[in-house]
Amino acid sequence: MKRFAIIAAILVVLGYGLFEARRIISGPELAIDSPIDGTATSSSVVTIVGTAQNISFLSINDKPFYTDEAGKFVYRYSPPPGYTIVVARATDRFGRRAQVSISFNVLTYCPI
């Protein structure tokens, strides 16, 4: 009975350790929530909203950027008219990388 209790305690400790290490094992996670890929806008300023988890470095369009405590980021971008691609890249502390990109069209108003 004593041996069973010791084995059960070891299994609980190992299980808990693996549960807590899941974020380290999975690597960086990166997502852009808005705008939706392939959309069009007539706004001169586009707000890109996303989340990044398990990262040590984040860049948007090759410029360093930061997240809040919950892993959310808000990037305000003034793109030129036409087709635009925004690329977000993240790296974790072990050098593993994640990348996500979206594209959208910026329409210009042209009176007839």
C-alpha positions as MATLAB code, in Angstrom:
seq = 'MKRFAIIAAILVVLGYGLFEARRIISGPELAIDSPIDGTATSSSVVTIVGTAQNISFLSINDKPFYTDEAGKFVYRYSPPPGYTIVVARATDRFGRRAQVSISFNVLTYCPI';
ca = [
       0.000    0.000    0.000;
       2.835    2.373    0.836;
       4.531    1.598   -2.483;
       1.277    2.367   -4.353;
       1.008    5.757   -2.616;
       4.607    6.645   -3.559;
       4.098    5.620   -7.209;
       0.813    7.582   -7.347;
       2.508   10.679   -5.906;
       5.347   10.440   -8.447;
       2.856   10.073  -11.305;
       0.890   13.095  -10.084;
       4.058   15.213   -9.891;
       5.202   14.105  -13.360;
       1.753   14.685  -14.835;
       1.563   18.149  -13.364;
       5.050   18.958  -14.646;
       4.103   17.912  -18.182;
       0.872   19.887  -17.948;
       2.744   23.054  -16.989;
       5.420   22.451  -19.655;
       2.895   22.164  -22.495;
       3.399   25.804  -23.503;
       7.156   25.392  -23.681;
       6.837   22.175  -25.664;
       4.295   23.540  -28.176;
       6.367   26.524  -29.353;
       5.162   29.983  -30.380;
       1.545   30.550  -31.386;
       0.602   33.522  -33.550;
      -2.741   34.641  -35.026;
      -4.137   37.756  -36.676;
      -7.808   38.210  -35.785;
      -8.647   41.289  -37.850;
      -8.842   42.430  -40.563;
      -9.902   39.267  -42.338;
      -7.493   38.074  -45.018;
      -8.477   39.214  -48.507;
     -10.797   42.047  -47.498;
     -10.904   45.591  -48.875;
     -11.000   48.859  -46.995;
     -11.232   52.525  -47.847;
      -9.802   53.652  -44.524;
      -6.431   55.391  -44.496;
      -5.502   53.670  -41.204;
      -5.859   49.910  -40.762;
      -5.873   48.383  -37.285;
      -4.374   44.907  -37.127;
      -5.396   42.931  -34.034;
      -3.949   39.584  -33.060;
      -2.594   37.310  -30.362;
       0.824   35.841  -29.708;
       1.540   33.193  -27.070;
       4.795   31.631  -25.851;
       7.016   34.189  -27.580;
      10.117   36.127  -26.692;
      10.209   38.338  -29.814;
       7.498   39.678  -32.129;
       7.887   41.676  -35.328;
       5.287   43.100  -37.673;
       6.505   44.037  -41.144;
      10.073   43.452  -39.875;
       9.723   46.029  -37.062;
       9.828   44.973  -33.398;
       6.448   45.034  -31.699;
       5.063   44.182  -28.261;
       2.085   42.401  -26.756;
       0.155   43.133  -23.597;
       0.083   40.769  -20.614;
      -2.620   38.629  -22.227;
      -0.612   38.229  -25.451;
      -2.753   40.587  -27.536;
      -1.306   43.152  -29.919;
      -2.857   46.086  -31.771;
      -0.893   47.527  -34.697;
      -2.111   50.659  -36.442;
      -0.821   50.860  -39.981;
      -1.222   53.471  -42.701;
      -0.719   51.473  -45.901;
      -0.421   52.931  -49.391;
      -3.382   52.504  -51.758;
      -3.551   49.128  -53.459;
      -2.712   45.568  -52.483;
      -0.965   45.279  -49.113;
       0.544   42.356  -47.209;
       1.226   42.462  -43.469;
       3.563   39.819  -42.054;
       3.854   39.005  -38.341;
       6.724   36.846  -37.115;
       7.322   35.445  -33.636;
      10.243   33.618  -32.053;
      10.303   31.797  -28.732;
      13.241   31.555  -26.367;
      14.405   28.307  -27.991;
      14.606   29.840  -31.481;
      11.436   28.232  -32.834;
       9.526   30.498  -35.208;
       5.973   31.142  -36.292;
       4.765   33.398  -39.092;
       1.350   34.569  -40.234;
       0.413   37.037  -42.954;
      -2.705   38.723  -44.213;
      -3.392   40.656  -47.365;
      -5.972   43.318  -48.078;
      -6.762   46.023  -50.604;
      -6.774   49.693  -49.742;
      -9.252   51.421  -52.005;
      -8.948   55.067  -52.944;
     -11.858   57.356  -53.477;
     -11.959   58.683  -57.010;
     -14.831   61.034  -57.816;
     -16.120   60.853  -61.370;
];
